[in-house]
Amino acid sequence: MRLLRVATFNIKHGQGPDQRVDLKRLGEACARLDADVLGLQEVDIEQARSHGADLVDVVAAATQMHGTFGLAATMGGGLYGNALLSRDALTEVETVPLPGTGERRSVLLASTSGVSVAVTHLSVSNQHTRQVPAVLAALAERPAPRLLMGDFNHEWPDLPGYALAGGGPTFPSGVAERRIDHIAVDGLRVVSTTVVQLDVSDHRALVATLTTA
């Protein structure tokens, strides 16, 4: 049996409570999570607001992890979406667009550490009722065990066949009142969860320790 430490974190393109984007601070914040598998949302690539940087590369360098990006939308002259990082190699990487209007959403899928992993960022509106089934269908095409992480923008998403890892409130970061960031598992057991307040973003990170066979 193996212990796997996983985390999900909406990084708000690296912006801190001081409204500045500090790439070194972002990398250090993600490194402090000490995760084996890390899912990120609101990730920029080549956007002016984040200094034209590739934020996947920034975090990968700071954490010494493998990283991959899943496009949700083009904006600000660059790219915007989700990222997945792992201490082990990432294979079978795929990005699936999600239904909905307004800001485009997607789910990033990959295999790593013997687990099928998905990372997503869902809409604030009731469009999530269409988006959740699409996420689960994409992940169902991959073998168990399965891990789903992300910013769901809802406190209690309906995830048939999955167990929510639980944990305290994650949003807003300063005085957190709601847990809208989630970790859910199928074929894995949750050993513990913790919420980590960092000096980046308007979200707190959600961290879980899982057991795998």
N, C-alpha and C positions, 0 to 999 in steps of 0.2 A: 504494500500500500504506500502511495506517495502523497505527500502534502504539497498542495499547489496554492500559492498566494496570488490572488487576482485582484485587480482594481479597475474601477471605471471612474472617469474624471472628465467633466466638461470644462475645458481649459479657457473658454472665451477668448480664443486666438492669442492667449498668452497675456492678456491684459490683467493687471493687478488692481486692487482697490484704490490705488493712487492714479488710476486711468492710464498708466504707462505700460507699454509692452517692453519687457526686459527679457531678452532671450536667455541670458544666463540664469536669471531667477526662475524662469519656466523650467529649464532643464534640471535645476537643483530641486525644485518642488517635486517634479515627477520622480527623480531619483530617490527622494525621501520616502516614497511609497514602498520601495523595495519589493516590487511585484515581480512575479515570474511571467505573468501575462497582464498586459495593461491595455485597456480600451479608452480611447480619447474621442471627444466630440468637439465641434467648433474648431476644427484644425485648418489653418491657412497654409497655402503654398503660393509664394510669389505675389503676395498682396502688400500694398504700400503700408497699410495700417500695422502690419507685423514686420516691417523693415525689409520686405521682399524676400524673407527667409522661407525655407522649407521647414516647417515646424516638426514634421516627422523626423527629419534629419537631426534637428536640434535635440529632440528628446532621445532619439536613438543614441546619439553621441554621449549624452549626459548619463544615460542609464546602461550603456554598453549592451543594448538589446537590438535584435532584428526588428525592423519596422516596415509597415506597408500602409498605403493610403487608399481610401475609398471615396471617390468623388460623389458629392451630393449636388453641387452647383458650381457654375463659374460666376465670379463676382469680383468687383474691385480690380479688374485686370488680372486676376489670378484664379486659384482653385480653392474650394471650401468643402469640407466633409469630415469624415471619420478616420481614425487611425487605429491600428492594432500593432502592438509591440510584444515581443516574446524573447525570453532568454534562449529558447530553442528555435530552430528554423521554422519559418512560416511557409506552408505549401498549400496548394489548391485554393489560391486567393481568388476571390470573386466579389464584384460589387453589383448589387441588385437595386435598381431604382424602385421607390415605393410609390403607391398611388397617392393622389392628393393634389390640391391646388395651392397656389402661393409659393412659399419657399420650398424648393425641392428637397426631398429627403431620400435617404438610401440606407441600405444595410451592407456592411462589409463582413465577408465570411472568409474563414481560413481554417486550416488544420495546424495544430501545434501541440506539443507535449502530450500527444495521444488523445487530444480532445478536439471536437468540432466547435469552433468559436464564432460568434456573431456579435458585432458592435453596431449600434444604431442610435439615432437621435430623431425622435418622433415629433410630430406637430403638436402645438399647444391646443388647437381646436379639437373638435370631435372627429377629425380625420383619422385620429389614431385607431378608431374602431375598424377602419379599412387597412391601416398600416400594420397593426399587430398580426393579423392572420397572414399577411404577405411575408412578414419576417419569419414567422413560425413555419410557413410552408417552405421557404428557402432553406431553413436550417434542418427541416425534416428530411431533405434530400441527402443529408450527410449522416454518417454513422454516429451512434452514441458512443461514449458520453458526450453531452452537449452543454455548452456554456453560452448564455446570452447576457450581454451587458449593455448599458447605455443610459442616456437621458431620455426617459419616456414622457416627461412633462405631465405625468399623472401619478398619483400616489399609489393606486392599487390597480395596475394593469391586469387584465384577464389573460392568463398564460396557461391554457390547458396542457397538462402533462409536465409542467415545470413547477419547481419549488422556489419561491422567492427567498433570497438569503436574509432578508430582514435588515436591521440596522436602524440607526437614528436618522433624524432629519438631515437633509443635504442642501437645502436651499431656503432662503439666501444664505450665503456663506457667513456673513457677520453675525446674525441672530437667526439660525436655521429654524424653520417652522415646518417644512414639508420634506418628505423623502420622495423626490421625483426621479432620482437616479437609482437604478436597480441592477442587481445581479441575480440571475435565475439559472437553475441547473436541472438537467435531466440525466440521470445515471451517475450523479456525483452527490457527495454528502457535504453539507456545510458544517464546518467545525466551529467557526467563529466569524464575527463581523465587527468592523470598527469604522467609524467615520472620522476622516482626517481633515482638519482645517488648514489650508495652505495660504501662502501670501500671493496667490495667483487666482483669478477667476471670481465669479459671483456664486459658484457652487463649491461645496465640499466634496472631497473624494470619498467613495465608498470602497472599502477593502474587505475581502473575504478569504478565509483559509478553507480550502476544499480538500477532500480526500479522493484519490483516484485509485482504481484497482491496479 
